[in-house]
Amino acid sequence: MEMKRRVVALLMMLCGLACTAQTAADGDSIFVISSDSALLRDLAPVDTAVAMPPPLLPLPADSTVSLGRKPKRDWTTWTPDPKRALWLALVIPGGGQIYNRKYWKLPIVYGGFMGCIYALTWNDMMYKDYSQAYLDISDDDPGTASYNKFLHLGRQINDQNKQRYTEIFKSRKNRYRRYRDLSFFVMVGIYALSVIDAYVDAELSVFDISKDLSLKVQPAVMGNPLRENSIYASSVGVNCSLNF
């Protein structure tokens, strides 16, 4: 008897599945048979057209959007940021010119820095040599005679010319110290000019330099409202107009 009940339940489930497929095709209603109670439940109709997802459309061939890639920057319409150019020029000498894409200014900036560094090194070396020579000629120790390398061939320092050479070494020491300090200040000035140039160049990147800039000069008749007589109230002059 138990075997017969299982066969009857299986046949009823198969009939229910057939009815479900038929009603789904007609769009009326769906009947589902429960596997444990074998009872029928009427479910709401399902709209298959709404449940289907929309089809995926292909991207156009000229689209710049791609997965995992950033769009390429258009350098023809790119404008530098003045604040960023200022900070780059402050941190890295010549960095503002590189950011503004003014590469032709780099030899001027770095050439000025290299020239100032060379002048600073040379003047500092000469200042130290003449300072030591001035100290050696001022003391009474004959063992300290570094000043001899500044004398011409065959010249010697004695009591008659010692005072004159002392003044020479002192003046040259002060001169090379002044040149050394001047080289340092010139290098600081070049650094400040590079920073100002980077900021101003970035600010003027959007300045209008088209051909519409023009100056027109033409004769004009100008009136004077303070004159009561109409003959003397007007005067002839030149009108200058600047379009920008």
Backbone bond lengths (Angstrom), bond angles and torsions (degrees), N, CA, C in turn:
res aa  C-N    CA-C-N  psi(-1)  N-CA   C-N-CA  omega(-1)  CA-C   N-CA-C  phi
1 M - - - 1.451 - - 1.534 111.02 -
2 E 1.307 116.17 -39.89 1.465 119.53 178.59 1.509 111.18 -63.22
3 M 1.328 116.00 -36.99 1.470 120.11 178.65 1.509 110.96 -65.50
4 K 1.313 118.62 -38.66 1.461 122.19 -179.66 1.520 110.10 -66.75
5 R 1.357 117.58 -40.43 1.445 119.75 178.89 1.526 112.28 -61.85
6 R 1.312 116.89 -39.58 1.472 120.31 178.34 1.525 111.84 -65.69
7 V 1.350 116.47 -38.50 1.473 119.11 179.17 1.510 110.56 -67.09
8 V 1.346 117.66 -40.88 1.475 121.45 179.53 1.527 110.14 -64.48
9 A 1.351 118.24 -41.86 1.465 121.19 179.24 1.515 111.60 -64.37
10 L 1.356 116.63 -37.05 1.470 120.26 178.25 1.501 111.16 -66.84
11 L 1.366 117.77 -40.39 1.461 120.53 178.57 1.523 110.61 -65.49
12 M 1.307 118.22 -38.95 1.460 120.80 178.88 1.539 111.39 -66.05
13 M 1.306 116.82 -36.96 1.474 119.52 177.54 1.507 111.64 -65.79
14 L 1.348 117.45 -39.85 1.462 120.78 178.14 1.514 110.88 -65.16
15 C 1.339 118.22 -39.76 1.465 120.92 178.31 1.523 110.63 -65.54
16 G 1.323 116.26 -38.72 1.462 119.06 178.24 1.503 113.22 -64.98
17 L 1.337 116.90 -38.90 1.468 120.04 177.31 1.504 111.30 -64.80
18 A 1.327 118.52 -38.06 1.465 121.78 178.09 1.518 110.55 -64.95
19 C 1.345 117.46 -41.71 1.468 120.94 178.75 1.533 110.80 -66.06
20 T 1.321 116.51 -36.49 1.474 120.31 178.98 1.513 111.74 -63.29
21 A 1.330 117.02 -44.41 1.465 121.04 179.11 1.510 111.13 -63.22
22 Q 1.335 118.27 -38.41 1.460 121.73 -178.06 1.534 110.82 -69.74
23 T 1.316 118.15 -44.07 1.466 121.06 -178.76 1.519 111.88 -71.19
24 A 1.330 117.83 -30.20 1.473 119.56 176.21 1.497 110.94 -67.11
25 A 1.324 117.12 -35.82 1.465 120.44 177.95 1.511 110.70 -69.71
26 D 1.326 119.05 -35.23 1.467 121.73 179.80 1.511 112.28 -79.12
27 G 1.322 119.32 -21.29 1.462 122.27 179.55 1.499 113.93 82.02
28 D 1.376 119.83 17.44 1.465 121.33 -178.01 1.524 110.25 -87.17
29 S 1.334 116.90 -74.43 1.460 121.02 -178.73 1.513 109.17 -155.01
30 I 1.325 115.89 165.04 1.467 122.14 -176.10 1.510 108.01 -118.33
31 F 1.342 116.75 133.24 1.470 123.28 177.74 1.504 107.80 -110.88
32 V 1.329 116.22 128.33 1.464 122.25 -179.50 1.519 107.04 -121.05
33 I 1.328 115.94 132.23 1.464 121.87 179.64 1.510 108.36 -99.26
34 S 1.285 118.41 124.60 1.449 122.73 178.30 1.512 109.44 -70.47
35 S 1.325 116.31 139.87 1.457 120.19 -176.26 1.516 112.41 -76.50
36 D 1.348 118.04 -21.40 1.456 118.15 -176.89 1.526 112.85 -98.26
37 S 1.376 118.70 -31.68 1.462 120.75 -178.12 1.503 113.44 -109.06
38 A 1.325 117.80 -14.22 1.472 123.22 179.90 1.514 111.53 59.45
39 L 1.347 117.17 29.05 1.459 122.03 177.31 1.513 109.25 -98.49
40 L 1.339 116.54 153.77 1.466 122.53 -178.14 1.524 109.28 -96.85
41 R 1.340 116.74 135.90 1.462 121.74 174.47 1.505 109.09 -123.13
42 D 1.327 116.65 135.82 1.447 122.31 179.90 1.525 108.18 -92.44
43 L 1.296 114.61 118.93 1.468 120.31 178.94 1.511 110.14 -100.91
44 A 1.373 116.12 161.58 1.464 121.06 178.56 1.511 109.48 -69.18
45 P 1.317 117.56 149.83 1.469 119.90 179.71 1.522 111.12 -65.82
46 V 1.299 115.12 145.08 1.465 122.34 -177.54 1.505 108.40 -106.10
47 D 1.374 115.78 127.31 1.460 120.89 177.13 1.518 108.12 -89.87
48 T 1.296 115.49 103.90 1.470 120.38 -176.00 1.511 111.95 -69.93
49 A 1.353 118.54 -23.82 1.465 120.46 -178.21 1.533 111.11 -70.48
50 V 1.364 117.36 -34.56 1.459 120.33 179.57 1.519 111.24 -76.32
51 A 1.306 116.80 -35.57 1.466 120.36 -176.48 1.521 112.65 -70.26
52 M 1.310 118.44 -22.14 1.466 120.47 -177.87 1.527 110.18 -74.53
53 P 1.326 118.91 134.10 1.472 120.95 179.31 1.526 110.28 -72.46
54 P 1.343 116.23 153.76 1.478 118.68 179.10 1.516 110.90 -69.52
55 P 1.292 117.21 149.92 1.480 119.44 -179.76 1.516 111.23 -70.04
56 L 1.332 116.61 148.60 1.461 123.21 178.91 1.513 109.64 -80.54
57 L 1.339 116.00 127.62 1.456 121.14 179.51 1.518 109.22 -92.17
58 P 1.298 119.76 138.84 1.475 121.67 178.20 1.519 111.08 -71.59
59 L 1.356 116.42 148.22 1.459 121.66 177.42 1.510 109.96 -72.77
60 P 1.338 117.33 147.50 1.469 118.64 176.82 1.516 111.55 -65.21
61 A 1.322 114.25 157.95 1.472 119.35 -174.92 1.506 111.94 -68.06
62 D 1.379 118.48 -31.67 1.454 121.33 -177.38 1.514 113.01 -93.66
63 S 1.341 117.73 14.08 1.455 120.33 -178.95 1.516 110.17 -73.18
64 T 1.362 116.43 136.77 1.467 120.60 -179.84 1.514 112.23 -89.24
65 V 1.339 117.46 -6.23 1.459 120.42 -179.76 1.512 109.01 -83.68
66 S 1.291 118.27 123.91 1.457 124.23 179.00 1.514 108.62 -139.61
67 L 1.309 115.51 151.92 1.453 120.89 -177.77 1.513 110.12 -70.90
68 G 1.367 116.98 126.58 1.457 121.57 175.91 1.511 114.67 76.40
69 R 1.357 120.09 8.67 1.452 122.54 -178.76 1.516 109.47 -130.33
70 K 1.345 115.93 143.86 1.440 121.30 176.73 1.526 109.49 -90.88
71 P 1.327 117.12 147.89 1.468 118.68 177.61 1.525 110.98 -65.40
72 K 1.300 117.09 146.14 1.457 122.26 -178.57 1.522 110.00 -70.71
73 R 1.336 114.39 141.64 1.464 120.02 -179.65 1.521 109.72 -78.90
74 D 1.320 115.51 135.16 1.458 121.42 177.75 1.529 107.97 -88.68
75 W 1.340 116.84 103.83 1.454 121.07 -176.56 1.525 112.62 -71.96
76 T 1.328 118.30 -17.08 1.467 120.07 179.27 1.521 111.95 -71.16
77 T 1.322 117.62 -28.88 1.468 121.43 179.80 1.524 112.35 -108.09
78 W 1.330 118.82 5.40 1.461 121.72 -177.81 1.522 110.18 -77.73
79 T 1.323 117.44 137.64 1.457 123.80 176.77 1.516 109.00 -125.50
80 P 1.335 119.30 135.59 1.470 121.20 -178.25 1.520 111.77 -73.55
81 D 1.320 115.16 155.75 1.457 123.04 177.37 1.529 108.52 -91.83
82 P 1.342 119.53 122.11 1.471 120.04 -176.91 1.523 113.82 -61.30
83 K 1.340 117.95 -38.13 1.466 120.10 -179.43 1.524 111.61 -67.20
84 R 1.323 116.26 -40.85 1.463 118.95 178.58 1.521 111.04 -66.91
85 A 1.336 116.89 -39.50 1.464 120.13 177.09 1.524 110.78 -63.18
86 L 1.336 117.42 -37.85 1.467 121.01 179.02 1.518 111.37 -64.74
87 W 1.326 117.84 -46.47 1.465 120.77 -178.47 1.523 111.68 -68.01
88 L 1.322 117.50 -37.62 1.459 119.41 177.66 1.525 111.38 -65.65
89 A 1.341 116.71 -38.91 1.458 119.87 178.31 1.523 111.76 -68.35
90 L 1.339 116.99 -31.35 1.468 119.53 178.23 1.520 111.85 -72.72
91 V 1.323 117.24 -38.40 1.467 120.78 -176.48 1.522 110.67 -80.57
92 I 1.334 117.57 -46.04 1.465 122.52 -176.61 1.524 108.63 -119.75
93 P 1.329 119.67 119.17 1.466 119.76 176.01 1.530 110.61 -60.53
94 G 1.316 116.09 124.00 1.461 121.42 -176.64 1.511 114.29 86.39
95 G 1.348 117.98 -3.73 1.463 119.96 179.76 1.516 112.71 -66.85
96 G 1.329 117.14 -33.22 1.458 119.56 177.45 1.511 112.84 -66.59
97 Q 1.344 116.71 -36.99 1.473 119.82 177.52 1.532 110.83 -68.30
98 I 1.324 117.26 -36.04 1.470 119.79 177.07 1.529 110.00 -67.40
99 Y 1.333 117.36 -40.79 1.467 120.19 179.35 1.528 111.20 -65.94
100 N 1.331 117.50 -36.73 1.465 120.96 178.62 1.523 113.20 -79.13
101 R 1.334 116.71 -1.70 1.468 122.44 179.41 1.530 111.58 63.47
102 K 1.322 116.39 34.18 1.467 122.62 174.55 1.529 107.72 -107.69
103 Y 1.319 114.30 72.79 1.464 119.51 -173.99 1.528 112.69 -71.07
104 W 1.328 117.88 -22.25 1.464 119.91 -178.55 1.528 111.83 -69.27
105 K 1.336 118.19 -14.87 1.460 121.40 178.27 1.533 112.65 -85.04
106 L 1.327 116.99 -13.77 1.470 119.27 -177.58 1.526 112.88 -63.81
107 P 1.348 120.96 -42.64 1.482 118.04 176.95 1.522 112.77 -60.67
108 I 1.335 118.08 -32.48 1.466 120.05 178.96 1.531 110.31 -69.08
109 V 1.330 116.13 -44.83 1.468 119.72 -177.78 1.524 111.11 -67.31
110 Y 1.336 116.26 -52.44 1.462 119.11 -177.39 1.527 111.92 -71.36
111 G 1.336 117.18 -30.67 1.462 119.29 174.92 1.520 111.90 -64.57
112 G 1.338 116.23 -39.89 1.464 119.45 176.17 1.519 112.20 -65.05
113 F 1.337 116.83 -40.04 1.471 119.94 178.19 1.529 111.28 -65.02
114 M 1.318 116.55 -44.52 1.462 119.24 -179.16 1.521 111.71 -65.40
115 G 1.343 116.92 -39.33 1.463 119.37 177.63 1.514 112.36 -64.27
116 C 1.327 116.37 -41.25 1.470 119.21 178.81 1.527 111.91 -67.74
117 I 1.321 116.86 -37.92 1.465 119.71 178.22 1.527 110.85 -65.35
118 Y 1.340 116.41 -41.17 1.469 119.60 178.13 1.533 110.87 -64.43
119 A 1.340 117.07 -44.51 1.466 120.00 179.44 1.525 111.03 -65.41
120 L 1.328 116.89 -37.61 1.463 120.29 178.74 1.524 110.85 -64.86
121 T 1.323 117.21 -42.91 1.467 120.71 -179.57 1.528 111.61 -67.12
122 W 1.329 116.43 -44.19 1.467 120.59 -178.57 1.532 111.60 -64.93
123 N 1.307 117.83 -47.14 1.468 120.68 -178.82 1.520 111.44 -67.12
124 D 1.323 117.48 -33.96 1.462 119.33 177.37 1.526 111.26 -67.74
125 M 1.333 116.28 -37.94 1.458 119.46 178.01 1.529 110.86 -65.79
126 M 1.332 117.79 -45.24 1.457 120.90 179.17 1.527 111.53 -66.02
127 Y 1.318 116.38 -35.75 1.471 119.24 177.90 1.525 110.88 -63.69
128 K 1.312 117.44 -42.49 1.471 119.82 179.35 1.526 111.36 -66.60
129 D 1.341 117.88 -39.10 1.472 120.46 -179.99 1.528 111.29 -65.50
130 Y 1.321 117.00 -45.88 1.467 119.15 -179.65 1.522 111.73 -72.42
131 S 1.313 117.36 -27.91 1.466 118.73 174.88 1.518 111.23 -66.43
132 Q 1.341 116.16 -42.47 1.457 119.79 177.63 1.522 111.17 -66.24
133 A 1.344 117.15 -38.94 1.463 119.84 177.87 1.532 111.50 -65.35
134 Y 1.314 116.04 -37.27 1.470 119.28 178.43 1.530 111.00 -67.31
135 L 1.342 116.85 -38.02 1.464 119.45 177.42 1.527 111.77 -68.18
136 D 1.336 116.01 -38.00 1.471 118.88 -178.46 1.520 112.44 -69.87
137 I 1.334 116.43 -36.86 1.476 117.98 -178.84 1.534 111.75 -78.66
138 S 1.349 115.18 -18.08 1.470 118.02 -179.62 1.521 112.31 -83.32
139 D 1.336 118.38 -25.67 1.463 119.51 -180.00 1.526 110.19 -87.26
140 D 1.311 117.03 176.06 1.470 123.33 -177.89 1.514 111.85 -105.24
141 D 1.317 117.90 15.36 1.459 121.07 -179.02 1.536 108.52 -89.87
142 P 1.333 118.65 115.36 1.474 119.55 179.99 1.524 113.59 -72.22
143 G 1.325 117.26 -13.84 1.457 119.43 179.64 1.522 113.14 -76.35
144 T 1.300 117.82 -20.63 1.472 121.15 177.66 1.524 107.96 -98.50
145 A 1.307 114.89 101.00 1.482 120.24 -176.70 1.515 109.71 -137.67
146 S 1.322 116.62 52.06 1.464 119.60 177.57 1.518 112.66 -70.67
147 Y 1.318 116.96 -13.83 1.467 120.35 -179.69 1.523 112.30 -72.75
148 N 1.335 118.87 -12.34 1.466 120.43 -178.09 1.529 112.46 -65.22
149 K 1.366 118.10 -25.24 1.459 119.39 -179.22 1.527 112.32 -73.31
150 F 1.353 117.18 -11.46 1.458 120.32 177.16 1.525 112.57 -95.19
151 L 1.321 117.59 -5.70 1.456 121.46 -178.65 1.519 110.26 -84.98
152 H 1.317 116.09 149.42 1.455 120.87 175.33 1.527 110.11 -71.59
153 L 1.329 114.92 164.92 1.462 120.51 -176.47 1.532 109.78 -63.58
154 G 1.327 116.43 125.07 1.466 122.01 178.71 1.519 114.29 90.19
155 R 1.332 117.99 -7.05 1.459 120.41 179.14 1.526 110.31 -87.21
156 Q 1.316 116.10 146.29 1.454 123.44 177.43 1.518 109.63 -137.50
157 I 1.312 114.30 155.14 1.463 120.02 179.56 1.528 108.11 -100.71
158 N 1.329 115.70 124.97 1.459 121.96 177.98 1.525 108.73 -127.96
159 D 1.303 115.15 -170.86 1.467 119.00 -177.04 1.517 112.11 -67.84
160 Q 1.347 118.61 -26.74 1.458 120.73 -178.03 1.538 112.42 -74.18
161 N 1.331 118.13 -37.61 1.482 120.96 -176.61 1.534 113.23 -109.07
162 K 1.313 117.84 6.93 1.462 119.45 -177.97 1.527 112.29 -64.75
163 Q 1.326 116.66 -40.89 1.459 120.05 -179.51 1.528 111.45 -65.26
164 R 1.332 116.15 -38.74 1.469 119.59 -179.81 1.523 111.14 -66.75
165 Y 1.331 118.93 -42.46 1.466 121.83 178.15 1.534 111.52 -68.71
166 T 1.320 115.46 -31.68 1.470 118.03 176.32 1.520 110.70 -62.94
167 E 1.330 117.21 -42.27 1.467 120.54 178.28 1.529 111.09 -67.72
168 I 1.326 117.03 -35.53 1.476 120.30 179.17 1.528 110.34 -65.06
169 F 1.328 116.19 -47.28 1.475 119.23 -179.11 1.535 111.23 -65.05
170 K 1.315 116.01 -36.13 1.459 119.06 179.19 1.529 111.41 -66.81
171 S 1.330 116.85 -44.61 1.473 120.36 -179.41 1.531 111.30 -66.25
172 R 1.323 117.27 -39.52 1.469 119.38 179.08 1.528 111.07 -69.56
173 K 1.324 116.49 -35.59 1.466 119.59 176.33 1.529 110.38 -60.89
174 N 1.306 116.37 -46.18 1.464 119.85 179.60 1.530 111.91 -67.55
175 R 1.334 116.67 -34.18 1.459 119.88 179.97 1.520 111.86 -66.45
176 Y 1.324 116.80 -47.04 1.467 119.23 -179.02 1.538 111.96 -70.58
177 R 1.315 116.67 -28.03 1.466 117.90 173.70 1.528 110.37 -67.81
178 R 1.323 117.56 -39.61 1.457 121.05 177.36 1.524 111.34 -65.70
179 Y 1.338 116.63 -40.47 1.468 119.97 177.31 1.533 111.60 -65.41
180 R 1.333 115.68 -37.50 1.468 118.92 178.36 1.524 111.35 -63.94
181 D 1.320 116.95 -45.49 1.461 120.17 178.52 1.523 111.22 -65.38
182 L 1.324 117.02 -37.76 1.456 120.24 178.71 1.529 111.41 -65.38
183 S 1.321 117.26 -37.78 1.468 120.73 177.71 1.518 111.12 -63.29
184 F 1.322 116.38 -38.51 1.472 119.36 178.33 1.528 111.09 -65.57
185 F 1.319 117.33 -43.58 1.464 119.99 -179.00 1.533 111.56 -68.11
186 V 1.327 116.46 -34.14 1.467 119.18 176.34 1.523 110.30 -65.59
187 M 1.325 117.82 -39.58 1.457 120.76 178.45 1.532 110.97 -64.40
188 V 1.340 117.11 -40.13 1.464 120.25 175.95 1.529 110.48 -64.01
189 G 1.352 116.87 -37.90 1.454 119.97 177.68 1.521 112.63 -64.95
190 I 1.328 117.13 -39.14 1.469 120.13 177.28 1.523 110.77 -65.25
191 Y 1.319 116.20 -38.82 1.471 119.97 177.05 1.530 111.05 -63.12
192 A 1.342 116.69 -43.62 1.472 120.09 179.09 1.525 110.99 -65.74
193 L 1.335 117.51 -38.80 1.462 120.05 178.46 1.527 111.75 -66.15
194 S 1.323 117.51 -35.98 1.466 119.60 177.97 1.526 111.30 -66.61
195 V 1.339 116.67 -36.23 1.468 119.88 177.64 1.526 110.55 -68.28
196 I 1.332 116.94 -44.90 1.469 120.33 179.71 1.522 110.78 -64.86
197 D 1.333 116.43 -40.37 1.465 119.53 179.50 1.521 111.65 -63.22
198 A 1.327 117.22 -40.94 1.468 119.87 179.83 1.525 111.16 -64.45
199 Y 1.330 117.19 -41.48 1.471 120.01 -178.75 1.530 111.10 -69.49
200 V 1.340 117.06 -45.67 1.468 120.16 -178.37 1.530 110.82 -67.30
201 D 1.325 116.51 -38.05 1.457 119.84 178.83 1.522 111.38 -63.32
202 A 1.340 116.76 -39.32 1.463 119.63 177.57 1.530 111.62 -69.70
203 E 1.328 117.27 -35.62 1.462 120.32 178.30 1.523 111.82 -67.46
204 L 1.329 116.67 -38.57 1.465 120.71 -177.80 1.527 113.11 -86.93
205 S 1.327 117.45 6.96 1.471 118.93 179.81 1.524 112.22 -67.69
206 V 1.329 117.37 -23.28 1.465 120.97 178.82 1.526 111.57 -103.45
207 F 1.318 116.94 11.13 1.465 120.02 179.39 1.520 109.82 -74.25
208 D 1.334 115.50 138.70 1.462 121.41 -176.89 1.527 109.81 -76.74
209 I 1.325 115.99 115.57 1.469 121.58 177.15 1.521 109.87 -122.82
210 S 1.332 116.38 33.31 1.464 120.57 -178.54 1.522 110.15 -76.70
211 K 1.310 115.48 179.78 1.456 121.60 -178.30 1.524 112.99 -78.19
212 D 1.333 118.09 -2.36 1.451 120.85 179.91 1.522 112.34 -72.87
213 L 1.353 116.92 -13.39 1.450 119.93 177.07 1.518 109.41 -69.64
214 S 1.323 117.48 121.20 1.456 120.68 -176.35 1.520 109.69 -153.31
215 L 1.333 115.13 155.13 1.460 123.45 177.28 1.520 108.02 -121.58
216 K 1.316 116.15 122.77 1.461 121.77 -179.03 1.525 109.24 -114.68
217 V 1.328 114.95 131.50 1.460 122.25 177.90 1.516 107.24 -121.47
218 Q 1.339 117.11 124.12 1.457 121.56 -176.86 1.520 108.86 -150.24
219 P 1.339 116.53 151.11 1.478 119.47 177.74 1.515 111.11 -69.48
220 A 1.332 115.65 150.94 1.458 121.06 -178.36 1.523 109.42 -149.76
221 V 1.330 114.94 153.07 1.469 123.04 176.25 1.527 107.61 -104.83
222 M 1.311 116.03 118.94 1.465 122.01 -176.52 1.508 109.56 -111.62
223 G 1.324 116.04 137.01 1.455 121.56 -178.76 1.509 112.19 -98.20
224 N 1.344 114.20 153.83 1.460 121.81 177.79 1.527 107.75 -119.76
225 P 1.340 118.80 105.49 1.469 119.84 -176.09 1.519 113.40 -70.18
226 L 1.326 119.41 -12.17 1.465 120.84 -179.19 1.520 112.24 -78.09
227 R 1.317 117.18 -19.00 1.461 121.18 179.09 1.530 109.85 -86.07
228 E 1.338 116.65 131.63 1.453 120.56 177.46 1.513 111.85 -80.30
229 N 1.298 116.86 -34.53 1.467 120.43 -179.83 1.519 109.05 -76.69
230 S 1.332 117.55 125.51 1.461 121.82 -178.28 1.510 112.60 -65.69
231 I 1.336 116.76 -23.52 1.477 119.23 -179.12 1.519 110.05 -71.02
232 Y 1.329 115.75 -42.03 1.459 119.98 -179.01 1.536 112.60 -90.55
233 A 1.317 116.95 -3.60 1.463 119.25 -176.96 1.516 113.21 -78.56
234 S 1.300 117.27 -17.19 1.465 121.53 -179.10 1.510 110.28 -114.63
235 S 1.316 115.19 149.55 1.467 121.45 179.02 1.531 108.43 -143.06
236 V 1.295 113.80 155.98 1.461 121.25 -177.28 1.538 108.23 -100.78
237 G 1.336 114.94 134.50 1.460 119.79 179.82 1.514 111.62 -149.49
238 V 1.320 115.14 -165.20 1.476 122.89 -178.79 1.520 107.73 -117.43
239 N 1.321 116.68 130.45 1.457 122.56 179.35 1.527 109.21 -106.52
240 C 1.330 116.61 124.97 1.469 122.65 177.53 1.527 108.46 -112.18
241 S 1.315 116.32 125.63 1.462 121.63 179.28 1.522 109.41 -125.70
242 L 1.330 114.86 133.53 1.466 121.77 -179.72 1.515 108.76 -116.02
243 N 1.327 116.64 121.32 1.454 122.56 178.30 1.521 109.66 -100.81
244 F 1.319 116.14 126.31 1.464 120.86 177.20 1.509 110.21 -150.29
